[in-house]
Amino acid sequence: MAPKVLLASSDELEETTGSLDTSQVQRRSGAFVSGKTVVGYSVDDISGYDVGSGKQLWTAKLDLGGGTVCYVSQPDRAVKTFTVAHGERGYCPNLATIRVSDGKVMAKSDKLNDPEKYEGGSAGGTVNHLFTVKGKDYLVDMNGVVWKMVKGEPEPVARLETRTYFDLYAAPEGDVLIGSRHGDGKRCRVDGYALPSFKKVWTQDTEALFPDVREDCIISASEGNSAWLKQETADKYYMVQVDPATGEVLGRADAAKDSGGQADVGEFDLASASNQFDRALGMPGGDTVFAQVRGMTRYSLESGKVMWDLDLSQIQLDSDEEYPLTTVLPQGVTDDGYLVATVSNDTSAEILAVEAKTGKLVARWGLPEEYRNGFQVEPGMTLFGDGVVLTRNFKMWEFTFADYKDLKEPKGDRYDIGVFTFPEPGKSTPAAVPTAGPAAAETKSIGGLKTPKGSDEDRRAGAFSTGGQVIAYAGNAVTGIDPKSGKELWSTDLDDDAGARVCAAPEPDQKVKTFTIAYRGGAKDDGCNTLLRVNASKGTVMDRVELSKTARTVSRIEVHQGAVLVITGDQKVSRLTDGALVEQAELARRPYYLEHTPQDPSLVISAAPVKDGRDWAIDAYRLPSFERVWSTTASKVLSKVERSSPVTVWRGNGLWISTSYGDSSDPEAQVKDSLVQLDPEDGRVVARTGAVKRDYLANDLGQFALTGAISAAHVTVGFDDGDVVLPQSTGVMRYSLTDEKVRWAVDTKSIEDSMERDRKASTVSQSFDLVDGGKTVLVTLSNGISLEVMTLNASSGKITGRWNVPAKSRNGLQAIPAVTPFAGGVALSHDDYGWDYAFNQTGRKVPSTQRHDVGVFRLVKPAA
């Protein structure tokens, strides 16, 4: 994290102002963001800072008369002015209105110092609560009267049911205020008030909320989600969730007090949650995120479901203690859907970003040691677009470093408020990676194709290897590159049409002297209908063939033992001979998939929907003749097929066929996945998983998780024994479906977490290739910001090499690049789909450095 603003500690000032009681301590440090200004306050300092530069804009000239700040507005939008309530020793009746732009004190008011009558009762005195609703400030005084700030003066607008609430907090949606209080006799009550009118809309009592509790009636409301209420007895905790609008009980649960930490993985630990009840984080819709013994859990009492359970037990922070206690606190949710939390242990602190919907950890940022003092004990947090504002938690600080304890306050500069921005791409370095294997080195950039400035996005970049050259293409040009030096050997235009683009470019399966590609014209209706055969060493065009109207388009080009086989839109298979296409076979149907089988390299598996998508035909063809050797259907091998879920043929092994059942777009629906392996001889099923319930939380690398692999079937690679290398949620696995055995698995989670990223880099994408004759697995990792290449021993899974792609050479390639291995290196190509997802759909800024269509890199062997 990069510091922009640091407000020095106020401890010396406190020594001159006298002791402060606990309630005031809780209120004397905080911040809010209004537009491009951060307003921070600590004890008697109220200052504004520019979010972008960190420059201090102003310090309010407000004479607190020896007192301190008690409450400050907390707007959820940009405002022109804000309210400060201040006083001495916890008595806070004095008000000031301050302008955000320059810190000018626009008005002061001591109206609450003079008691008055309102609706037949007393009004005025100290402020007990300050709420900001739709940009307007409302105060609740010691008599339960609500005052609205109007032009710097408070005006009474409502009276609450009582002057003393145990807890009084707004619900997450901000439209209801919920408070718990004493009632009559042994009953306590909970009231709901509509905001901003403060009109009471419902009341519930103890008996209705907690029918099983007969002891002390005090009800606690969670500050993070006041629709969650808690009571406790000598041996149990009880929780209920109510509808904020009506007070109706939506769900309830209880747990023994001594059960904390005993819940299984994936289960809600209510006892642990009760201990963190006042620091939970409410989500729109009613779910709440709680800190748990192992990490964080998103849970709904209404449904009784754990939405996700994030295990953070492996996070290790530096500590001055022998047995440090690490505290995880959910702090807020960003506009783009990431939950931000702090992790602290009294010595160090980190900030985490988690996908709020799925619970997936996407980023970790440590606070620099020289700037963390003051924030390492359960800090407060305010989010803004590019970072966070951290505030010192005085109450927990004084408890942690109390005089009677062995742990002493850390020495050095100390801060009450810090504004930190998330690292800019290219400005941070990967953290140390605990996964076994060589330390990361850098690839050596030796050449490639740069993206011309001002060019359009549709350049259709790619590359392949002829065994002697790397052939790279983008836009209207095809270029030959020496893989040893990176020197450009030749460049050839596809056509006189500047809008022409390559549309099919097969990877030769052996060293070749010529290669064949297909291209389309630049007009809107132009199809992929022209073939080029090119001399690989010189770049000269040897044949140019336009398809007939009946052939229509090039569907794909297959290469087998150097023979080029062109499949056209009329389902015909032809060879390019003497400048013309010579038909040699006709497919049973136009293939949607066409994948190879490592067990039998001359066998390819085709799949295509039939019966209007209600089934899929699966055909096996023998190369190079394309003779059909067997045929079956998906409904036969998978038992059933749903029209809404496509059938997938795996890239790593065309004999692996999968599908899904259920609506995966509905988070409440039950979704199942099914995978089978077919016999290359006759297409019969030789192994199957059956229908397996989708489990997004599965992370045991000792077990094959179909959920973690099925959506990435297109990046897998396979071996001649039928095994497939595939991704899992926390690593890479080689798996045998026929033996139901994990051959090996490598945990890459720490590697992925160590990659440079920004908050919007929500996922790391993996792709796999086989090199060195199948002895090595090449793994490419990208996350929209950074790019890493790794090699694994194909037999053992041992990491044998790791390389970062340098920031100056990766722009254009950092979002799911296409990968072309060659001896000693790799070519990475820009992917239009990945780029659109990483930049256009997220609003992420494209780095200003030179973009690349194709980058050619040498992989320098790491030192032994």
Secondary structure, 3 states (H helix, E strand, C coil): CEEEEEEECCHHHHHHHCCCCHHHHCCCEEEEEECCEEEEEECCEEEEEECCCCCEEEECCCCCCCCEEEEECCCCCCCCEEEEEEEECCEEEEEEEEECCCCCEEEEECHHHCCEEECCEEECCCEEEEEEECCEEEEEECCCEEEEEECCEEEEEEECCCCCCCEEEECCCCCEEEEEEECCCCCEEEEEEECCCCEEEEEEEHHHHCCCCCCCCCCEECCCCCCEEEEECCCEEEEEEECCCCCCEEEEEEEEHHHCCCCCCCCCCHHHHHHCHHHCEECCCCCEEEECCCEEEEEECCCCEEEEEEECCCCCCCCCCCCCCCEEEEEEECCCCEEEEEEECCCCEEEEEEECCCCCEEEEEECCHHHCCCCCCCCEEEEECCEEEEECCHHHHHHHCCCCCCCCCCCCCCEEEEEEECCCCCCCCCCCCCCCCCCCEECEEEEEEECCCCCCCCCCCEEEECCCCEEEEECCEEEEECCCCCCEEEEEECCCCCCCEEEECCCCCCCCCEEEEEEECCCCCCCEEEEEEEECCCCCEEEEEECCCCCCCEEEEEEECCEEEEEECCCEEEEEECCEEEEEEECCCCCCEEEECCCCCCEEEEEEEEHHHCEEEEEEEECCCCEEEEEEEHHHHCCCCCCCCCCEECCCCCCEEEEEECCCCCCCCCCEEEEEEECCCCCCEEEECCCEECCCCCCCCCCCCHHHHHCCHHHCEECCCCCEEEEECCEEEEEECCCCEEEEEEECHHHHHHCCCCCCCCCCEEEEEEEHHHCEEEEEEECCCCEEEEEEECCCCCEEEEEECCHHHHCCCCCCCEEEEECCEEEEECCHHHHHHHHHCCCCCCCCCCCEEEEEEECCCCCC
